[in-house]
C-alpha cells in the first residue's frame, strides 16, 4: 500500500510540471547546444527538445565530472544547462566540457549554453531545470537534496546518502512531501555485469538454502582530522562554502585538493563523512539489505568487537541473521547449502553449481535491464520508484552510521528500525544528529 501511495503522489504532482518545463525548453530551443532545425522535432533521430530532461550538476569534483557528467553529456534525451561548484577552476573546466561536447555533436565551432554557478541555490532557482545530479562531499547531501526537492527538482545523489541518521530521515521526508523522483548512487544494483543482482536473486530464491550469516568486506571508521595543519586557501576556492554545515576549521589540501587525480580524502574524516566504513559500506550493506529483502528496515542489535565472544563488529537482524564487518569478498552470503561470494570483479559460489540455479516464475527477479543513471531518467519520465530510492539509500546509510556510533561508544546498542531510535540509551540517541553551522540548519 505504501508503494502504491508513493507512486500515486509522484504521478500526480510532477507530470504536469515536467511537461510544462519541457514546453518551456522547446520555446528556448535556439539556445540549446545541438538543437538545429533538422532535429527540432526529432526528425534526425534525436530526442525532440520537448522530451529532453533538463539537468543541472551540483558538485563537479572527480565523481561528478569523470563519472556522471562524462556519461550524461552523451545522452541525447537529456540537456545539461548548468553546473555548480565552490572551486572555480573545475567549474570552468566542466562548463567547457559540456559546451565543447554539444558543439561537436552539432558540428559547430563553438556553443555557449551551460551556465556556471558558485552557489548551487542559483542553479536550483532556474525553472527550466527538471533534475539535478548531486555529487558534493557527504556533509552537503542532505541540505542540497532537501532544497532541490523544495525547488521541484528530481534528484540523483551520490552515496552514502547522508552524514547522520536524522539528516537521512529529513531528506526522505522532503522527497516524499514534494513528490520527487530520487535515485541514490548505489550503482551495484544496476551495474558491474549484474553480479550483485544475481547474488541477491540467488539468496532470495534459496539457492544457498537458509541464509545463516553475511560477511561484508569494507574498511574502518573515520578520523577526527584535528591533526591537519592550516594551509593557505587557494584563490579559486570558496573554503567557507565548502565547509557549509560542517564545523569551521582552517583549510587543508587533504580535504579539498586541487589538480588531484584520485578521490579526495575528506571521506575519511568524521566532520564530512563516515570513513572507509561508510564509503564502501554504502555499497555493500546495500546489497546485503537487498538480498535479505530488508530495504525498508535494518538491524536491531549492534555489537562491537570485544576480542572474546565477538571478534568483529556484528549487526543482528530481527530474524536472527548476523552480518559481520570483514570478509574475503565485498559480500559473502553463508547458507545451509553453500555460500556466495561477490565483488565488483567476480561472482563465485561454493559449490559452483549454485550459480546455475534457474529463477522460477514465482522467484524474485530484481533486474531492470538498464544502467543506474538510465533507471533514474526512465523513472523521471514514468514517475516510478527508482531501484535505489531515497528510503533505500537512507536505510543503507543508517547501517553505516550505526556501526560508526558503535565504534565511538564501544558498547552494545539496541536499535529500533521502525522508530529509528536506540532503546534506553540517550547518549547514543544524541549521536543521531549533529549541529550544523548557520545558515545551513535543516
Secondary structure in CASP SS format (residue, H / E / C, confidence):
PFRMAT SS
TARGET T0000
AUTHOR 0000-0000-0000
METHOD secondary structure of the structure
MODEL  1
X C 1.00
X H 1.00
X H 1.00
X H 1.00
X H 1.00
X H 1.00
X H 1.00
X H 1.00
X H 1.00
X H 1.00
X H 1.00
X H 1.00
X H 1.00
X H 1.00
X H 1.00
X H 1.00
X H 1.00
X H 1.00
X H 1.00
X H 1.00
X H 1.00
X H 1.00
X H 1.00
X H 1.00
X H 1.00
X H 1.00
X H 1.00
X C 1.00
X H 1.00
X H 1.00
X H 1.00
X C 1.00
X C 1.00
X C 1.00
X C 1.00
X C 1.00
X H 1.00
X H 1.00
X H 1.00
X C 1.00
X C 1.00
X C 1.00
X C 1.00
X C 1.00
X C 1.00
X C 1.00
X C 1.00
X C 1.00
X H 1.00
X H 1.00
X H 1.00
X C 1.00
X E 1.00
X E 1.00
X E 1.00
X E 1.00
X E 1.00
X E 1.00
X C 1.00
X C 1.00
X C 1.00
X H 1.00
X H 1.00
X H 1.00
X H 1.00
X H 1.00
X H 1.00
X H 1.00
X H 1.00
X H 1.00
X H 1.00
X H 1.00
X C 1.00
X C 1.00
X C 1.00
X C 1.00
X C 1.00
X E 1.00
X E 1.00
X E 1.00
X E 1.00
X E 1.00
X E 1.00
X E 1.00
X C 1.00
X C 1.00
X E 1.00
X H 1.00
X H 1.00
X H 1.00
X H 1.00
X H 1.00
X H 1.00
X H 1.00
X H 1.00
X H 1.00
X H 1.00
X H 1.00
X H 1.00
X H 1.00
X H 1.00
X H 1.00
X H 1.00
X H 1.00
X H 1.00
X C 1.00
X C 1.00
X C 1.00
X C 1.00
X C 1.00
X C 1.00
X C 1.00
X C 1.00
X C 1.00
X E 1.00
X E 1.00
X E 1.00
X C 1.00
X C 1.00
X H 1.00
X H 1.00
X H 1.00
X H 1.00
X H 1.00
X C 1.00
X C 1.00
X C 1.00
X C 1.00
X C 1.00
X C 1.00
X E 1.00
X E 1.00
X E 1.00
X E 1.00
X C 1.00
X C 1.00
X C 1.00
X H 1.00
X H 1.00
X H 1.00
X H 1.00
X H 1.00
X H 1.00
X H 1.00
X H 1.00
X H 1.00
X H 1.00
X H 1.00
X H 1.00
X H 1.00
X C 1.00
X C 1.00
X C 1.00
X E 1.00
X E 1.00
X E 1.00
X E 1.00
X C 1.00
X C 1.00
X C 1.00
X C 1.00
X C 1.00
X C 1.00
X C 1.00
X H 1.00
X H 1.00
X H 1.00
X H 1.00
X H 1.00
X H 1.00
X H 1.00
X H 1.00
X H 1.00
X H 1.00
X H 1.00
X H 1.00
X H 1.00
X C 1.00
X C 1.00
X C 1.00
X C 1.00
X E 1.00
X E 1.00
X E 1.00
X C 1.00
X C 1.00
X H 1.00
X H 1.00
X H 1.00
X C 1.00
X C 1.00
X H 1.00
X H 1.00
X H 1.00
X H 1.00
X H 1.00
X H 1.00
X H 1.00
X H 1.00
X H 1.00
X H 1.00
X H 1.00
X H 1.00
X H 1.00
X C 1.00
X C 1.00
X C 1.00
X C 1.00
X C 1.00
X C 1.00
X E 1.00
X E 1.00
X E 1.00
X E 1.00
X E 1.00
X E 1.00
X C 1.00
X C 1.00
X C 1.00
X C 1.00
X C 1.00
X C 1.00
X E 1.00
X C 1.00
X C 1.00
X C 1.00
X C 1.00
X C 1.00
X C 1.00
X C 1.00
X C 1.00
X C 1.00
X C 1.00
X C 1.00
X C 1.00
X C 1.00
X E 1.00
X C 1.00
X H 1.00
X H 1.00
X H 1.00
X H 1.00
X H 1.00
X C 1.00
X C 1.00
X C 1.00
X C 1.00
X C 1.00
X C 1.00
X C 1.00
X C 1.00
X C 1.00
X C 1.00
X C 1.00
X C 1.00
X C 1.00
X C 1.00
X C 1.00
X C 1.00
X C 1.00
X C 1.00
X C 1.00
X C 1.00
X C 1.00
X H 1.00
X H 1.00
X H 1.00
X H 1.00
X E 1.00
X C 1.00
X C 1.00
X C 1.00
X C 1.00
X C 1.00
X H 1.00
X H 1.00
X H 1.00
X H 1.00
X H 1.00
X H 1.00
X H 1.00
X H 1.00
X H 1.00
X H 1.00
X H 1.00
X H 1.00
X H 1.00
X H 1.00
X H 1.00
X H 1.00
X H 1.00
X C 1.00
X C 1.00
X C 1.00
X C 1.00
X C 1.00
X C 1.00
X C 1.00
X C 1.00
X C 1.00
X E 1.00
X E 1.00
X E 1.00
X C 1.00
X C 1.00
X C 1.00
X C 1.00
X C 1.00
X C 1.00
X C 1.00
X C 1.00
X C 1.00
X C 1.00
X E 1.00
X E 1.00
X E 1.00
X C 1.00
X C 1.00
X C 1.00
X C 1.00
X C 1.00
X E 1.00
X E 1.00
X E 1.00
X E 1.00
X C 1.00
X C 1.00
X C 1.00
X C 1.00
X C 1.00
X E 1.00
X E 1.00
X E 1.00
X E 1.00
X E 1.00
X C 1.00
X C 1.00
X E 1.00
X E 1.00
X E 1.00
X E 1.00
X E 1.00
X E 1.00
X C 1.00
X C 1.00
X E 1.00
X E 1.00
X E 1.00
X E 1.00
X E 1.00
X C 1.00
X H 1.00
X H 1.00
X H 1.00
X H 1.00
X H 1.00
X C 1.00
X C 1.00
X C 1.00
X C 1.00
X C 1.00
X C 1.00
X C 1.00
X C 1.00
X C 1.00
X C 1.00
X C 1.00
X C 1.00
X C 1.00
X C 1.00
X C 1.00
X H 1.00
X H 1.00
X H 1.00
X H 1.00
X H 1.00
X H 1.00
X H 1.00
X H 1.00
X H 1.00
X H 1.00
X H 1.00
X C 1.00
X C 1.00
X C 1.00
X C 1.00
X C 1.00
X C 1.00
X C 1.00
X H 1.00
X H 1.00
X H 1.00
X H 1.00
X H 1.00
X H 1.00
X H 1.00
X H 1.00
X H 1.00
X H 1.00
X H 1.00
X H 1.00
X H 1.00
X H 1.00
X H 1.00
X H 1.00
X H 1.00
X H 1.00
X H 1.00
X H 1.00
X C 1.00
X C 1.00
X C 1.00
X E 1.00
X E 1.00
X E 1.00
X E 1.00
X C 1.00
X C 1.00
X C 1.00
X C 1.00
X E 1.00
X E 1.00
X C 1.00
X C 1.00
X C 1.00
X H 1.00
X H 1.00
X H 1.00
X H 1.00
X H 1.00
X H 1.00
X H 1.00
X C 1.00
X C 1.00
X C 1.00
X C 1.00
X C 1.00
X C 1.00
X C 1.00
X C 1.00
X C 1.00
X C 1.00
END
